[in-house]
């Protein structure tokens, strides 16, 4: 007779318990960046909606931003630290390929024994992390999971790049996800488009840099292709997600897409035909594009300002390099 | 059924008007999208995608940079229909 193994006991659902946020300590206005790209404050505002972006001082690392955001989320969640079972960090700027930032934070947060790993899904990373946390919790593999999106993108910008550098900021956003009798996080809609692997890319590899073939690699993108994909492909996926979650646009209270560009956010809202009273995350105006950190930073701001409140239905969707994308409908804590 | 040049121009003018507020009668064949109509690359992509939908054609990203004038776009759409 075949042996029967005992699985963990699944739970019905998961929910976000609390958020945490940390932004770079420097406020960088457009005027500080326009010289080398022959641009202007007005041009950047009009094309991107960005007025300032937060960047971190030289002595502030991505690990410091991640730790601050993670600590706040844990404190606000009210969970006993012993009940934290996993830490998932999404980052593309931790300067060590190994060991992971998640394991470093596990030690610094006082839980060096938890499940801990980093994921690389760029701007879709936070929503990828929430998708994994939801799956870990519902399967019974973890009780509470800390998900962090953290980036110090100012380490990989070029002052002369006109494609993406001037959009980018530094920050970290975090959420603690825990079990729930009722599902408060809907099904994750996620995927990628490997045929467009190099649409958002680094200017070289670390090996190219080591061998003196390229300058320090920085980020660049094909803006037109990204804009087109980010709006029309993403709108289609968000409609699928709403249907899968069993809700319509009239049920949405808050919409927080990845903070890539205000024009993308506006066009997405238009394509989705969101009702006028839906609160839209527009943190990009002051924080800039912080990749994996942008969704939790924007959500944290709306909750702090009181424009979004506990119990609101949030639609979040991340999209970016690799042309990876992910999103969920969730109920705000 | 394929659209005529005039139909494409009229349809394109509506799309441009919707995106930028430029009056439909100002969208003429000889007008340059960037120099005359002050349309930036992001608005251009919005116009392109809406035109694809309206005229049931495919306008590849790499083709968009060749569409300097309204006439270029009308000609491309006209050809792409067949």
Interface residues (C-beta under 8 A of the other chain):
Chain A: X46 X47 X222 X223 X224 X225 X227 X228 X231 X232 X261 X263 X267
Chain B: X40 X41 X42 X44 X45 X46 X48 X49 X61 X64
